[in-house]
């Protein structure tokens, strides 16, 4: 699986990069057979407010595109919630 991470309006810390690698590692097994690509886009929306970290996860492969988007206090929280949504979408595809 090809993983692309984009940071918009901020510099990504090494700690966040390691967290992303840890959380997405299991998708190598799940999505690799389909030749899928996962794109994670993290954006600081309005630096002066809470809930200003937007996380978008898109999975493109042989099947239908999967997408999740969340705005949270932290990127870690947003990534976790987006990956939960992607998990549900993967389960729906398996049930078909």
C-alpha positions in Angstrom: 0.0 0.0 0.0 1.3 3.4 -0.9 0.9 6.0 1.9 1.0 9.7 1.3 0.9 12.2 4.1 0.4 16.0 3.5 0.7 18.7 6.2 -0.9 22.0 5.3 -0.2 25.2 7.3 2.1 23.5 9.8 5.4 21.6 10.1 4.8 17.9 11.0 6.7 16.8 14.1 8.5 13.5 14.1 6.3 12.2 16.9 3.2 12.7 14.7 4.9 10.9 11.8 5.7 7.9 14.0 2.1 7.9 15.2 0.8 7.9 11.7 3.1 5.0 10.7 2.0 3.0 13.8 -1.7 3.5 13.1 -1.6 2.8 9.4 0.8 -0.2 9.4 -2.1 -2.7 9.7 -3.7 -1.4 6.5 -0.7 -2.7 4.6 -2.2 -6.2 5.0 -5.8 -5.2 4.5 -5.4 -2.9 1.4 -2.2 -4.2 -0.2 -4.0 -6.9 -2.2 -6.1 -4.3 -3.9 -3.2 -2.2 -4.9 -4.6 0.6 -2.8 -3.2 4.0 -2.0 -4.0 5.9 1.3 -3.7 9.6 1.4 -3.8 11.5 4.7 -4.1 15.3 4.6 -3.8 17.3 7.9 -4.6 21.0 8.0 -4.6 23.6 10.7 -7.8 25.5 9.9 -7.9 28.4 12.2 -4.9 28.6 14.6 -6.7 30.9 17.1 -9.5 28.4 18.0 -10.0 25.0 19.5 -11.1 22.2 17.2 -8.8 23.6 14.5 -7.1 20.5 13.3 -8.7 18.9 10.2 -7.8 15.4 9.2 -8.9 13.8 5.9 -8.2 10.2 4.9 -8.8 8.9 1.4 -8.3 5.3 0.2 -8.2 4.7 -3.5 -7.9 1.2 -5.0 -9.5 -1.2 -7.4 -12.8 -0.9 -5.5 -14.8 2.2 -4.6 -13.1 5.2 -3.0 -13.3 5.4 0.8 -13.2 8.8 2.5 -13.3 10.1 6.1 -13.0 13.7 7.4 -12.9 15.0 11.0 -12.1 18.2 12.8 -10.7 17.7 16.3 -8.4 19.2 19.0 -5.5 17.1 18.0 -4.3 15.4 14.8 -4.0 12.1 16.7 -7.6 12.2 17.7 -8.7 13.1 14.2 -6.7 10.3 12.6 -8.1 7.7 15.1 -11.7 8.8 14.3 -11.0 8.8 10.5 -9.5 5.3 10.6 -12.5 4.0 12.5 -14.7 5.3 9.7 -12.5 3.7 7.1 -12.6 0.4 9.1 -16.4 0.5 8.9 -16.3 1.1 5.1 -13.8 -1.8 4.6 -16.2 -4.1 6.6 -19.1 -3.0 4.3 -17.1 -3.9 1.3 -16.2 -7.3 2.7 -19.8 -8.0 3.4 -20.8 -7.4 -0.3 
